[in-house]
Each structure stands twice: as structure tokens, then as C-alpha cells.
């Protein structure tokens, strides 16, 4: 029985299949849906869980090559959430439209 780290079996199964060349989108509930992309919806209530918390959980046992944060994320979530991501952001300030365009080429998504 898993007692620490990520406990959600669907998320664990998805993460086990992410490889070096794959992209994984972690977005809030307002992100557009893509029917061709395997998606796990973790939404419980408004802002639970928050993107920064999901990323923090993933960083505990996964290697993250780089993170692109939408300008909107930074504007809406403030300095505390940005600080959570700061050490791994390779490209900051990418617009939501550009991230959404990349998502069409992504295989997996956690909302």
C-alpha cells in the first residue's frame, strides 16, 4: 500500500508512462478540453487543488525537465505560487494561447 507521495492511482498510472520526449500539461479547471489527450480531472472545488500544489507533489518523485508557466497563471496566483515554480521554470511568460496550441501536441493532461 502506498502511504506517501502521490496516492491517486490514475495519476500514478499516467506518470509511469511519461517519457523523456513527452509533455504533460498541468492546468486549472478553466483550461480548454482536448478530447484526443488523456486527461485526469482532479477538481474538487474551486481552486482545489491548485496548480502549484500539483507541481509540488510531482516534484517530490519525478524529474521535471522544464516548466512553461502562462502569464495568466503568474498574474492570477501571485508571488507565492510563482516561487513554488521558480527553480524549474525554463520559459516564463508564455501566453495562454501558446500553451493551448502546444497542448494539441501533448499526450497527457492533469486538470
C-alpha positions in Angstrom: 0.0 0.0 0.0 1.3 3.4 -0.9 1.3 5.7 2.1 3.3 8.8 1.0 3.7 10.9 -2.2 1.1 10.7 -4.9 -1.8 8.4 -3.9 -4.1 8.8 -6.9 -3.9 5.6 -9.0 -4.9 7.3 -12.2 -2.2 10.0 -11.8 0.4 7.3 -10.9 -0.5 5.3 -14.0 -0.3 8.4 -16.2 3.1 9.4 -14.7 4.5 6.0 -15.2 4.0 6.4 -18.9 5.6 9.9 -19.3 9.0 9.6 -21.0 11.8 12.0 -22.0 10.1 13.3 -25.1 6.6 13.5 -23.7 4.8 16.7 -22.5 2.5 16.8 -19.5 0.1 19.8 -19.1 -0.9 20.7 -15.5 -3.7 23.2 -15.7 -6.6 24.6 -13.7 -10.3 23.9 -14.4 -10.5 26.8 -16.9 -8.1 25.2 -19.4 -9.7 24.1 -22.7 -10.5 20.4 -23.0 -8.8 18.4 -25.7 -10.7 15.1 -26.4 -7.6 13.4 -28.0 -5.5 14.0 -24.9 -5.6 11.6 -22.0 -6.9 13.8 -19.1 -7.2 13.3 -15.4 -9.5 15.8 -13.7 -8.6 16.3 -10.0 -11.0 19.2 -9.5 -12.8 19.0 -6.1 -14.0 22.6 -5.6 -12.8 26.0 -6.9 -9.0 26.2 -6.6 -8.6 22.7 -5.0 -6.1 21.5 -5.9 -4.1 24.5 -7.1 -1.6 24.1 -10.0 1.3 24.9 -7.7 0.3 22.2 -5.2 0.1 19.6 -8.0 3.5 20.6 -9.4 5.0 20.4 -5.8 3.6 16.9 -5.4 5.1 15.8 -8.8 8.5 17.3 -8.0 8.8 15.0 -4.9 9.5 11.9 -7.0 9.6 12.9 -10.7 12.3 14.7 -12.7 10.8 17.7 -14.4 12.8 18.8 -17.5 11.2 22.3 -17.7 8.0 24.1 -17.0 6.4 26.8 -19.0 4.1 29.0 -17.0 1.4 31.1 -18.6 1.4 34.8 -17.9 -2.1 34.4 -16.7 -1.0 31.9 -14.1 1.6 34.3 -12.7 -0.9 37.2 -12.7 -3.7 35.2 -11.0 -1.7 33.2 -8.5 0.7 35.8 -7.2 4.3 35.6 -5.9 3.9 32.6 -3.5 2.7 30.3 -6.3 5.4 31.7 -8.7 8.0 31.0 -6.0 6.9 27.3 -5.9 7.7 27.0 -9.6 10.7 29.4 -9.8 13.5 26.8 -9.7 12.2 24.8 -12.6 10.7 27.4 -14.9 12.7 27.3 -18.2 10.3 29.5 -20.1 8.3 32.0 -18.2 5.8 34.5 -19.6 4.3 32.3 -22.3 0.8 33.4 -23.2 -2.2 31.0 -22.6 -2.8 30.8 -26.3 0.7 29.5 -27.0 0.4 26.9 -24.2 -3.0 25.9 -25.5 -1.5 25.5 -29.0 1.2 23.3 -27.6 -1.3 21.2 -25.8 -2.7 19.9 -29.1 0.6 18.1 -29.4 0.7 16.8 -25.9 -0.3 13.3 -24.9 -1.3 13.8 -21.3 -3.0 16.4 -19.1 -3.8 16.8 -15.4 -6.5 19.3 -14.6 
